Amino acid sequence: MVQFTAIIQQFEEQGEKTGWTYIELPPAIAGQLKPGTRQSFRVKGRLDKHRIEGVALLPMGGGRFIIPINAAMRKGIRKKKGAMLEAVLSVDTKPLAIPPEFLECLEDEPIAKAFFNELKLSHRNYYTKWLTGVKTETARTKRISQAITALSKKQDFGTMIRNMKKNRID
């Protein structure tokens, strides 16, 4: 377990991360959690008093990692860019539960299922977190449809998101 204070930051121009709110873990702190790791891994704990679990630490090079702070986390901590927060983290080894309705749809789409199963666990987790990150059944159904379509085209999660942004009609 590690405990540290961080400043909430936001990316200006950073490709697909543009506009993301995050906190940074310096190499020394990340190394206490998982020594020598340069790949993404999940953590649990709390940001201030807001509990988190299954949150990915993303590598940024040089041993640094970030924790993206999504809307639910920002609401839970009630803080914005520039604010300080107290983080208490440990490695989260609990596997993510794939929504059963998504698994049912994969059964009907063998190409999508085969590609999904070929993805690294971390990349399957991106899809899982995205699918479970909405509150309404309508939104989840829409995301499942989008995921199945992307997987049928053998698109990883990042490619799917970039294509969705590129094809969005404003």
N, C-alpha and C positions, 0 to 999 in steps of 0.2 A: 504494500500500500504506500502511496505517496500523497503528500499534502503540500500545496503550494498556492501562491497568490498569482493571478494573471490579469492582464488587461485585455478587455474585449476589443478585438480588432476587426477590420472589414477590408476585403480585397477591393482595390480599385479595378485595374485591368489585369485579369489573371485567367484568360481563356474561359473555360467552363465554370471556374470558381469566381468569376467576376460578381461582386456584390455579396459574396458569402460573408457571414459573421462567424468569427472563430476565436479560439484562444490557442496560444502556442505553448508547446512543451519543449523546453530546451533539451539538448542531448543528454545531459546528466540526469534529468528527471525521467525522461523516457527510458533511459538505460536502467534505472532502478526497477521499472515495471517489467521490461523484457530485454535483458542485456544483449547487445549485439544485433538486435533486430532492426532491419531496414525496411520491413514490409508492414502494411497495415495490419492492425489487430484491434480487437474490441475491448472496451473497458466498462466498468460499472463504478458507481459511487455517488457523489453528489457535487453539484455546482452551487455554491452557497448552501441553501437548504433544499434545493430541488434535486430529487433522486433521478439518476440516470442508469440505464443498463443497455448492453448491446450497442454502445456507441463506438463507431470506428475512429481510431487514431489514424490519420493519413500522413504518410511520410512526405517531407518537403525537402529532403536532401541535407547532407551534413549531420545526420543524426537527429535533426529536428522533426517534430510531428505537430500536427494541428488537430484540434477537435472542432469540427464545424458545429455551430450552434444554430439549430433549426428554430422555426417559429414557436413550437411548443416549449422548447428549452428557454427561449428568450422570454416567453410569457411566464414560465415558472420561476425564473430568476429576477424578472422585472427590471432588467438592466439593458442598456444599449451600448453601442460602440463608445470606447473610451473609459467605461466604468471598470472598476476592479472587482474581481470575485475570488472567492476561496474555493479551490478544487481539492477534493479527496477522491483518489482513484485507485482501483486495483484491476488486474486483468480479469475479463469476463470470459469464461470458458463455456458458458451455457450455449448450446446450439440455438439458432433462430428457428422458430416454427414457421414453416411455409404454409400459407393459407390453403386449406383443403379445396376450396373452389378453384384456386389456381392449378393445383395438382390435377383436378378433374379435367380442366380444360387442356392441360398438357397431354393427358391420355388420348384426347381426340386429335391431337396434332403431333404425329410422330417426329417430324423434322424439328419442330420447336422443342419437343421433349429431349430428343437426342442432343441438340445443341446446348440446351440448358444444363443437362447432365455432364457435358464436356467442360463446362466453365469451371474455373477454380472456385472453391468454396466462397472465398471473399467476393467474387463477382456474382455468384448466386445470391449471396447475402445482400448485395446492392439492390437487386430486384425485389427480394423479400421485404427489406426495410421500406422500399418505395411503395410496394403494394399495401403494406400495413400502416403506412403513414397518413392515411386519410380516415375521416370519421364516418362518412356516409356510405351506404351500400352502393348508391349510384356512382360515386367517385371511384370506389374500389372496382366495380364492374368495368368501368371505363378503362382504368389502369390495367386490369387483367387483359382486356382486349388489346390494348396497346402493346403490352408485354408479349403476348402470344404472337402478334403480328411481327414484332421486331425479332423475336427468337426464330420465327419461321424464315426470316430473311437472314438469319445467322448474324444478328447484330448484338454486340455486347451492350451492357447497360449504358456506358458513356456514349456510344454511337447512337443508341436509341434516343437519348436525351438531346444530343446535338441535333439530330434530324427533326425531333419534335419542335425544338426552338426555331430551327431554320424554316420549317413549314408552317409555323404559327402565323395566323392572319390577325394583324392588329387593327 
